[in-house]
Amino acid sequence: MAVRAGAQKVGRDADLKLRDDRLVFAALLLATLVCTFLPLPFRLAGMLSGMWGVLLGVRLLARLARRARTGRSARGHLGIAVGLGALAVMLLELGTEAAFLPAYQDRQDCLDGANTVAEQHACEQAFTQRLSSRR
């Protein structure tokens, strides 16, 4: 009886750890999403939470697969996979902005001072021209 009670406690602890890791993954996904709306250079802080989220998400998928192989409940793998895809897209965007940071910073500064649609269009054209001249 004592061995069975100990095994149940270990299983319950593993379930709680899995739930906690899912919540941390969701928080990291949300933090990365929020960071994408911040102005430069603060936006690049999302790369840290995004990379941490990818690592945790991959670990979670591996643990869920292990649980499924042993016949235990392994819910949540679809949500984790969709979250990993969203993190990958956000990290690609943030990585591109980091690679071309001066151009993106100039674009943001130009758009901050633009008062009309024509000025905004001119900012976008200057940004596009600057990126195409880097080739």
C-alpha positions in Angstrom: 0.0 0.0 0.0 2.8 2.4 0.9 4.5 1.9 -2.5 1.3 2.6 -4.4 0.7 5.8 -2.4 4.3 6.9 -3.1 3.8 6.2 -6.8 0.6 8.2 -6.8 2.3 11.1 -5.2 5.1 11.0 -7.7 2.6 10.9 -10.6 0.7 13.8 -9.0 3.9 15.9 -8.7 4.7 15.2 -12.3 1.3 16.4 -13.4 1.7 19.6 -11.3 5.1 20.2 -12.8 3.7 19.7 -16.3 0.9 22.1 -15.6 3.3 24.7 -14.2 5.5 24.4 -17.3 2.5 24.9 -19.6 1.6 28.0 -17.7 5.2 29.3 -18.0 5.2 28.5 -21.7 2.0 30.5 -22.1 3.4 33.4 -20.2 6.6 33.4 -22.3 4.5 33.3 -25.5 2.4 36.3 -24.2 5.6 38.2 -23.2 7.1 37.7 -26.6 3.8 38.9 -28.3 3.7 42.0 -26.0 7.4 42.8 -26.8 6.6 42.8 -30.5 4.5 45.9 -30.0 7.1 47.8 -28.0 9.2 50.5 -29.7 12.8 49.7 -30.8 15.2 48.8 -29.2 12.9 47.5 -26.3 11.2 45.2 -28.9 14.3 43.1 -29.1 13.8 41.9 -25.5 11.2 39.6 -27.0 14.0 37.5 -28.4 15.0 36.4 -24.9 11.5 35.3 -23.9 10.9 33.8 -27.3 14.1 31.7 -27.2 13.3 30.6 -23.7 9.8 29.7 -24.8 11.0 27.6 -27.7 13.3 25.7 -25.5 10.6 25.1 -22.9 8.0 24.2 -25.6 10.3 21.6 -27.2 10.9 20.1 -23.7 7.2 20.1 -23.1 6.5 18.3 -26.4 9.1 15.7 -25.5 7.6 15.1 -22.1 4.1 14.9 -23.5 5.2 12.3 -26.1 6.9 10.3 -23.3 3.7 10.4 -21.3 1.6 9.3 -24.3 4.0 6.3 -24.9 3.5 5.2 -21.3 -0.3 5.4 -21.7 -0.9 8.4 -19.4 -2.9 11.5 -20.3 -0.9 13.8 -22.6 -3.2 16.6 -23.4 -2.0 20.0 -24.7 0.4 18.9 -27.4 -1.5 20.7 -30.1 -1.5 24.0 -28.2 2.2 23.7 -27.5 2.9 23.0 -31.2 0.8 26.0 -32.3 2.6 28.2 -29.7 5.9 27.0 -31.0 4.9 28.0 -34.5 3.9 31.4 -33.3 7.1 31.9 -31.4 9.1 30.9 -34.5 7.3 33.5 -36.6 7.9 36.2 -33.9 11.5 35.2 -33.5 12.0 35.4 -37.3 10.5 38.9 -37.3 12.6 40.1 -34.3 15.7 38.5 -35.8 15.2 40.4 -39.0 14.7 43.6 -37.1 17.9 43.0 -35.1 19.9 42.3 -38.3 18.7 45.5 -39.9 18.4 47.5 -36.7 19.7 50.9 -38.0 17.2 50.9 -40.9 14.3 49.9 -38.7 15.2 52.5 -36.1 15.4 55.2 -38.8 12.0 54.1 -40.1 10.5 54.2 -36.7 11.9 57.7 -36.0 10.6 58.9 -39.4 7.1 57.5 -38.8 7.1 59.0 -35.3 7.5 62.5 -36.8 5.2 61.9 -39.8 2.0 63.9 -39.5 0.3 63.1 -42.8 -0.3 60.0 -44.9 2.1 61.4 -47.5 4.9 61.7 -45.0 4.2 58.1 -43.8 4.4 56.9 -47.4 7.7 58.8 -47.9 9.1 57.1 -44.7 8.1 53.7 -46.0 9.6 54.4 -49.4 12.9 55.6 -47.8 12.9 52.4 -45.7 12.3 50.1 -48.7 15.0 51.9 -50.7 17.5 51.7 -47.8 16.9 47.9 -47.5 17.2 47.3 -51.3 20.4 49.3 -51.5 22.1 47.0 -48.9 22.3 44.1 -51.5 
